[in-house]
Amino acid sequence: MKSKTDPRHAARKLALSSIFCWLFSDPLEQETVELSKELLQENECDLDLAYRIVNGVKNYKREIDELIQQCAKDWPLEKISKIDLVVLRIAIFEILYDGGKVPDKVAIDEAVELAKEFGNDTSSKFVNGVLGTVVDIKREVTQNG
């Protein structure tokens, strides 16, 4: 498990909480991030990263969800645990759409940690498997140009 003082992990927790809120209401990035920061008592976090993830997932949600459906064929989006879905969205944004700011392995490790922390007993294995497929597809696309 990540250190409670890791500001980048704290930022991902804020992003997770904020994006999770969208499942129940219209997304207002600043309000949801600030509320999440208060509720999770995350005083030392990388707010720039949290906002970058929240905005990135919002901007690429359709593409990310299509990829999740491609990589988890037996799991329609509505059948995936809501926490697992948000964790996958965050990691896929970081892997594919964040300009290589985070190595794939780090994005996967962070996602698995979030899944362990907030998901159910099988979340981390599910998230790891789907993200492994995402990275394989990314590698294949990169190699084939």
N, C-alpha and C positions, 0 to 999 in steps of 0.2 A: 504494500500500500504506500502511496505517496505521502511525503511529509506534509503535515498540516500547514507548514510555512512556505511551501512551494507556490509562488505567486502565479505561475503558469497553470498549475493544476487547479488552483483556486479559480482562475479565470474560466477554465473549462467547466467547472462546477456551476459557476454563475451562468455561463452560456447554456448549459444543460437545463437549469432551472427556468431560465427565461424562455427558451424555445419550447419547453414542456408547457409553459403557460399558454402558448399559442394554440395548443390543442383544445383549449376551452374558451378562448377569447381572441379578439383582434390583437395582432402584435404591435405593441408600442415599445420599441427597443429600450429606450432610456428608462421608462418606468419599470419595465420588467427586470432589467439588470439591476437597477437601484433597489427594488424590492427584494430581489434574490440576494443581493449583497447584505442587506439588513437581516433577512430571515436566516441566512446561512452563517451570519456573523463572520464574513470573510473580509477582514480589514486590510490584509496585505495580499492584494491580487493584482494581476496585470490587466487593468481595465481596458487598455487598448486592445489586447488580445480578445477579451470577452466580447467587446463591441464588434471587432473584426469577424469573429466567428458568428455571432448573432446575425449581423448584416449579410455575411456571406451565405449562410444557410438560407436566409430569407430570399436572397437573390438567385440562388441555384437550386432551390427546393425541388422544382419539377425534374431537373436533370438528375439530381441525387436520388430522388424516389424512383425514377425509371431504372437507375443502375441497381438500386437495392432489389427491385423486382427481378431484374436480370440475374443477379447473383444469389438470390434466395428464392428460386423458382417455386418451391413447395410452400412458401410463406407469403400470401398476399399481404399487402401493407396493413390492412385492417386486422389481421391475425397476429401481427408482430406486437409484442409488448410495447407500450408507448415509450417507456424508458429506453428500451433497446433501440427503438426507431430513432429517437432523438440522439442517442449515443452514436449510432451509425451515421446519421446526418452530419454530426460534428466532425467525425473522423474522415468521412468522405470529402467534406469540404476541405479539410486540411490536406488530404492526400492529393486531391485533384485540382482544386480551384484557388488555393492560397499561395500560388506562385513559388512553391518549393521552400517555403519558410520553415517547414517542419519535416524532418526525414520521415519516410513512410513508417519505419519501425517505431519511432517515437509516437506518431499519431495512433498507431495500433495499440502500443503499450498503454497510452493514456486512455484510450477507449475501453480497453479491457479493465483497467483500474476503475473507471467510472461505472462500468457494468457490474463489477464486483461490489462496489460501494452502494449503488442505488438499485440494481436489478435483482433478479431472482437467482436461484441456484444454477440455472443453465445459461444465464445471460452472457457471461464472459466467454463461454465456449462458442455460443451462437455468434456473438459479435466478432470474435477472433476469426471464425470460419468465413463469415461474409466478407470481412475486410481482407482476408488472405486472397479471396477470389477477386476482389476489386484490384488489389495490387498486381495479381497475375494478369488481369485484363490490361491494366495500365502498362505493364512491362511489354506485353505482346503488341499493343498499339504503338509504343515507343520504338520497338525493334522493327516493326513493319512500316513505320513512317506514316 
